[in-house]
């Protein structure tokens, strides 16, 4: 049994803060072949989660905030934002359930933010995510500017 407590969240947030990607996950599932993938995602402002969807096969995802403040963004096929939901323990929304095949991303709005994620397995690294062709790759020179636009949209 894994206990999800303040000590675990603090340790995970410290690892995210030190990470060049500004995020860190902790898997609870023992292997990628498990039918239910369960994990914590710790985020810091400035992390870029490239918009994506899960089509191979279609999978829904659920995010529930445990700490901090984040925003889930949904997009249409052309890359226009169709919905923004701010979520966190102190927000009106504690989390989001994203339908299978929906373009989405998450923007971190507060340091040391953590959400619990679950989605159906198995996890297939080569086909799990269908990356949005209209969004820059993580680590590319354009990624920071695109993230800035997403953050501006959330603030409006």
C-alpha positions in Angstrom: 0.0 0.0 0.0 1.2 3.5 -0.9 0.3 6.3 1.5 -0.4 9.6 -0.2 0.5 12.2 2.4 2.1 15.6 2.8 5.6 14.1 3.0 5.2 12.3 -0.3 3.8 15.3 -2.0 6.6 17.5 -0.6 9.3 15.1 -1.8 7.7 14.9 -5.3 7.4 18.7 -5.5 11.0 19.1 -4.6 12.0 16.7 -7.4 9.8 18.6 -9.9 11.4 21.9 -8.8 14.9 20.5 -9.6 13.9 18.9 -12.9 14.8 20.7 -16.1 11.2 19.8 -17.3 9.7 21.4 -14.2 7.6 18.3 -13.4 7.9 14.9 -12.0 5.5 11.9 -11.9 5.3 9.0 -9.5 3.6 5.8 -10.8 1.5 3.7 -8.5 1.0 1.0 -11.1 3.7 -1.7 -11.1 4.0 -1.9 -14.9 2.9 -0.4 -18.1 0.8 -3.4 -18.9 -1.6 -2.9 -15.9 -5.2 -2.2 -17.0 -5.4 0.9 -14.8 -2.6 3.5 -14.9 -2.4 5.5 -11.6 0.1 8.3 -10.9 0.8 11.6 -9.3 2.0 14.5 -11.4 3.9 17.3 -9.6 4.2 20.5 -11.6 6.0 23.8 -11.4 5.1 27.0 -13.3 6.9 27.0 -16.6 6.5 23.3 -17.4 5.3 22.7 -20.9 2.9 19.8 -21.5 2.5 19.7 -25.2 -1.2 19.4 -26.2 -2.1 15.8 -27.1 -4.9 13.3 -27.1 -5.1 9.5 -26.6 -6.3 7.7 -29.7 -4.3 4.5 -29.9 -6.7 3.2 -28.5 -9.0 6.0 -27.4 -8.6 6.5 -23.6 -10.2 9.0 -21.2 -8.2 10.6 -18.4 -9.1 11.9 -15.0 -7.1 14.5 -13.1 -7.9 15.4 -9.5 -5.9 18.1 -7.8 -4.3 17.4 -4.4 -2.2 20.6 -4.0 -1.8 23.9 -5.8 -3.6 25.3 -8.8 -3.6 24.3 -12.4 -5.7 24.8 -15.6 -6.8 22.1 -18.0 -7.1 23.4 -21.6 -9.1 21.6 -24.3 -8.6 22.3 -28.0 -10.4 21.6 -31.3 -8.6 19.9 -34.2 -7.2 23.3 -35.5 -5.6 24.1 -32.1 -8.1 26.7 -30.9 -8.9 26.6 -27.2 -12.4 25.4 -26.7 -12.5 25.3 -22.9 -10.3 26.2 -19.9 -11.0 24.9 -16.4 -9.0 26.1 -13.5 -8.7 23.4 -10.8 -7.2 22.9 -7.4 -8.2 22.1 -3.8 -9.2 25.8 -3.2 -11.0 26.2 -6.6 -14.6 25.5 -7.6 -13.4 22.5 -9.6 -11.2 19.9 -8.0 -10.4 18.2 -11.2 -11.5 17.2 -14.7 -12.4 14.1 -16.6 -11.3 14.4 -20.2 -13.1 12.3 -22.8 -11.1 9.9 -25.0 -9.7 11.5 -28.1 -9.9 15.1 -26.8 -6.9 17.4 -27.4 -5.7 18.7 -24.0 -2.9 20.2 -22.0 -2.4 21.4 -18.4 -0.8 24.7 -17.3 0.6 25.0 -13.8 -0.5 28.2 -12.1 1.1 27.8 -8.7 4.4 26.3 -7.4 4.3 22.8 -5.9 1.1 21.8 -7.6 0.1 18.1 -7.7 -2.6 16.2 -9.4 -3.6 12.5 -9.3 -4.1 11.0 -12.8 -5.7 7.8 -13.9 -6.4 6.4 -17.3 -6.9 2.9 -18.8 -3.8 0.9 -19.5 -1.8 -0.6 -20.9 0.6 2.2 -21.5 2.3 1.9 -24.9 5.1 4.5 -25.1 5.1 4.7 -28.9 1.4 5.1 -29.4 0.0 6.5 -26.0 0.0 10.1 -27.1 -1.1 11.6 -30.4 0.9 14.9 -30.3 -0.9 18.0 -31.6 0.7 18.9 -35.0 -0.1 22.6 -34.4 1.8 22.8 -31.0 5.6 23.0 -30.8 7.6 20.0 -29.6 8.7 20.1 -26.0 12.2 21.6 -25.8 11.9 23.4 -29.1 12.7 27.1 -29.4 9.0 27.8 -30.0 7.7 25.9 -27.0 8.3 28.8 -24.4 6.4 31.3 -26.6 3.5 28.9 -27.1 3.3 28.1 -23.4 3.2 31.9 -22.7 0.2 32.2 -25.0 -1.5 29.3 -23.2 -0.8 31.0 -19.8 -2.2 34.3 -21.2 -5.4 32.6 -22.3 -5.8 31.1 -18.8 -5.4 34.5 -17.2 -8.1 36.2 -19.3 
